[in-house]
Amino acid sequence: MTISEPLTIIFQDQYLVAIDKPTRLLVHRSKIDVHATQFALQRLRDQIGRPVFPVHRLDRPTSGVLLFALSSQIARQVTEQFEARSVRKHYTAMVRGVPQPSGIWDEPLLEKPDRIVDRLATRDKPAQPAITKFETIASWEVPYSTGKYPNSRYSLVKIQPLTGRRHQIRRHFNHMAHPIIGDTSHGDRRHNRLFFERFNIRRLLLVASALTLNHPVTQQQIILSADLGDEFERAIECLNQACISNLD
């Protein structure tokens, strides 16, 4: 994405605006990267010509639905929905291996403060409840080795986090032995390298694909959705072309 290219707006009224956040774009200024010059908040503000207020966040490498309020009052109301866990969040990911057809991963997670951003945070908190629901919707086996086996397997997974811990999805799938492709923090560098060398894909293959909530003013349910994006779609096409046998 170039600087001049506008952000994709997937919903806007007088109270809310949602975008399809590109991968590698920070939501706002952060000590995570003090040299970054592009931020979703500032770009959207300049694009629509009015202040915007974030109500949740996405990790920098995750693309997809990112919601903002257009006033601080609306931001508080929507934030309360997130805190009450009444907002349903849906993600799509490409993972190593073939998970169960469906399941719920219930594993408490210790908070892992960022050594730069959270250097003053308490570091002895007990593990917090973390629950992730998932469904495997497609699988592939391709004739490329990353170790002792001649072939490698990958799956497309739909995910619904029922809690909101830091890096919950990425950590849970790593602990399930199905790390997300492109995850440099909790993934498998051998499979990340395969996708880069074979398919020229090096992004995190995790997308915030949908967000369902009640409108803070009308109280009507709204569903916000985002596409997988060109690079993710190309990953699927590359797997289809290289596939030995579809494992569905």
Secondary structure, 3 states (H helix, E strand, C coil): CCCCCCCEEEEECCCEEEEEECCCCECCCCHHHCCCCCEHHHHHHHHHCCCCEECCCCCCCCEEEEEEECCHHHHHHHHHHHHCCCCEEEEEEEEECCCCCEEEEECCECCCCCCCCCCCCCCCCCCECCEEEEEEEEEEEECCCCCCCCCEEEEEEEEEECCCCCCHHHHHHHHCCCCECCCCCCCCHHHHHHHHHHHCCCCCCEEEEEEEEECCCCCCEEEEECCCCHHHHHHHHHHHHHCCCCCC
